[in-house]
Amino acid sequence: MKIESLAQFFPILTILPASFGCAPHLTTTGDTGEPYQWTAPDNSWDVNEVPEDLRSDGFTAGDVPTDLRGLDQFGDEVSLWQFYGDVIVVDISTMWCAPCQEIAEDVEETWLEYKDQGVTYITVIPQNFEYETPTTEDLVAWSEAFGITAPIIADADNWSDNLVTGNAFPKVLLLDREMKIAVPNVIPLSDPQIRLEIESLL
């Protein structure tokens, strides 16, 4: 069930990308480098052991990004840091962005190809079709439309503001097994290139 299903859930799908393009409507930035006492969330995803001394130090290559915490498509709180030790693909997409929908088409196949090698594929969605924080129902619709069973997280705290500038949706980055930003921006942005970047970190 692909793009036709998303149009069923959101009839304005065919209007918005042409009308608005993929310009972000994000405004704030988060703090980094602050002491942070990490606690494991209660959800159905794997929770790996997080080093007690893990601290965020920025959003550029080699940095450990601030922990992202948000609700997933099951309504459970998810933490980015709970996947410490995995190679993490972070796909920042909005629901109204046509290129984001194109990238979503390949998420499940890529994730299933690499998950047994310790790869987690996370879709972070800051905005639904109304440019608001996605509801659980929005995330379920995205999951069903593209057949995605990997984590999909609503970015209610504008975590992605630290990474997205200009007309940059979607943006895909990769974190290494120590939670450091290894690939700040996948270019060219395509599923084959995402796979190449994953392979480079295995």
C-alpha positions in Angstrom: 0.0 0.0 0.0 1.8 3.1 -1.2 1.1 6.6 -2.3 -2.5 5.9 -3.3 -3.3 5.0 0.3 -1.7 8.2 1.6 -4.0 10.2 -0.7 -6.9 8.3 0.8 -6.0 9.4 4.3 -5.1 12.9 3.1 -7.0 14.1 0.0 -5.1 17.3 -0.1 -1.9 15.3 -0.8 -2.1 16.1 -4.5 -2.5 19.8 -3.9 0.0 20.7 -1.2 3.3 19.7 -2.7 2.6 21.7 -5.9 1.3 24.7 -3.9 3.9 25.0 -1.2 7.0 23.0 -2.3 9.2 21.7 0.4 10.0 24.8 2.3 10.4 24.3 6.1 8.3 26.2 8.6 10.6 25.5 11.6 11.8 28.2 13.9 13.6 27.2 17.1 16.8 25.5 17.9 17.7 23.2 20.9 20.4 23.4 23.5 23.4 21.1 23.4 26.1 20.2 25.9 23.8 20.4 28.9 24.0 17.6 31.6 21.4 15.0 30.7 20.2 12.1 32.9 19.0 9.6 30.3 16.2 7.3 31.3 14.9 4.4 29.1 11.4 5.0 27.7 8.7 2.3 27.9 8.1 1.1 24.3 8.2 -2.0 22.1 11.5 -1.2 20.4 14.9 -2.5 21.4 16.5 -0.5 24.2 20.3 -0.8 24.2 22.6 0.1 27.0 23.5 3.8 27.0 26.9 4.8 28.5 26.4 6.9 31.6 28.8 9.5 30.3 27.1 10.0 26.9 26.6 13.7 26.4 25.4 15.7 23.4 27.8 18.2 21.9 26.3 19.5 18.7 24.7 18.7 15.4 27.7 18.6 13.0 29.9 15.8 11.8 31.4 13.9 14.7 29.0 15.3 17.3 26.6 13.4 19.5 23.2 15.0 18.9 20.8 15.9 21.6 18.5 13.1 22.4 15.2 13.1 20.5 12.2 12.0 22.4 8.8 11.8 20.9 5.7 9.7 20.4 5.8 7.0 17.7 3.0 5.4 15.6 1.9 3.3 18.5 1.6 6.3 20.9 4.6 5.3 22.9 7.5 7.6 23.8 10.7 6.7 21.9 14.2 8.0 22.5 16.9 8.3 19.8 19.5 7.4 22.4 17.8 4.0 23.1 19.3 2.8 19.9 22.9 3.5 21.0 25.2 0.9 19.5 23.2 0.7 16.2 24.0 2.4 13.0 21.0 4.8 12.8 19.5 6.3 9.7 17.5 9.4 10.6 15.1 10.5 7.9 13.6 13.9 8.6 10.5 14.3 6.5 7.3 16.3 6.4 4.0 14.7 5.4 3.2 17.4 2.8 6.6 17.1 1.0 6.5 15.1 -2.3 10.2 14.2 -2.2 9.7 13.0 1.4 7.0 10.7 0.1 9.3 9.3 -2.6 12.0 8.5 0.0 9.4 6.8 2.2 8.7 4.3 -0.6 12.0 2.6 0.1 12.3 2.8 3.9 10.8 -0.6 4.8 12.8 -2.6 2.3 16.1 -0.9 3.3 15.4 -1.3 7.0 14.6 -5.0 6.6 17.7 -5.5 4.5 20.0 -4.2 7.3 18.2 -4.5 10.6 19.8 -7.8 11.5 23.2 -6.1 11.1 22.4 -3.6 13.9 20.8 -0.8 11.8 17.8 1.2 12.9 15.9 3.4 10.5 14.0 6.2 12.1 11.6 8.6 10.3 11.2 11.9 12.2 8.2 13.9 11.1 8.0 17.5 12.4 4.8 18.5 10.4 1.7 17.0 9.1 -0.3 18.4 6.2 -1.5 21.3 8.3 2.2 22.2 9.3 1.4 21.0 12.8 3.0 18.3 15.0 1.7 15.0 13.7 -0.8 13.1 15.8 -0.6 9.4 16.4 -3.3 9.0 13.7 -1.1 10.9 11.2 1.9 8.6 12.0 -0.3 5.5 11.6 -1.5 6.8 8.2 2.1 7.4 7.1 3.1 3.9 8.3 0.2 2.2 6.5 0.6 4.2 3.3 4.2 3.3 2.9 4.3 -0.1 4.7 6.8 1.1 7.3 7.2 -0.9 10.4 10.3 0.9 11.6 10.0 3.7 14.2 8.2 6.9 13.0 8.4 9.7 15.5 6.5 13.0 15.8 9.0 15.8 16.4 6.9 17.9 18.9 9.9 19.6 20.4 11.3 20.8 17.0 14.5 18.7 17.4 14.9 18.7 13.7 15.3 22.5 13.6 18.9 21.9 14.5 19.5 20.0 11.3 17.1 21.3 8.7 17.8 24.7 7.0 16.4 26.2 3.8 14.5 24.0 1.4 16.1 20.8 2.8 13.2 18.4 3.3 13.7 15.5 3.3 17.1 15.4 5.1 18.7 12.0 5.8 21.7 11.6 8.1 23.5 8.6 9.7 24.8 8.1 13.2 27.5 5.6 13.9 27.4 3.0 16.7 28.7 5.6 19.2 25.8 8.0 18.4 28.1 10.4 16.5 26.9 12.0 13.3 28.9 10.1 10.7 27.0 11.4 7.6 25.5 14.8 8.2 23.6 14.9 4.9 23.2 12.0 2.4 23.9 13.5 -1.1 22.6 12.6 -3.6 19.5 11.8 -1.6 18.4 8.5 -2.9 17.8 5.0 -1.5 20.9 3.6 -3.3 23.1 6.3 -1.7 21.5 5.7 1.7 22.5 2.1 1.3 26.0 3.0 0.4 26.3 5.1 3.5 24.9 2.3 5.7 27.5 -0.1 4.2 30.3 2.3 5.0 29.4 2.2 8.7 28.9 -1.6 9.1 
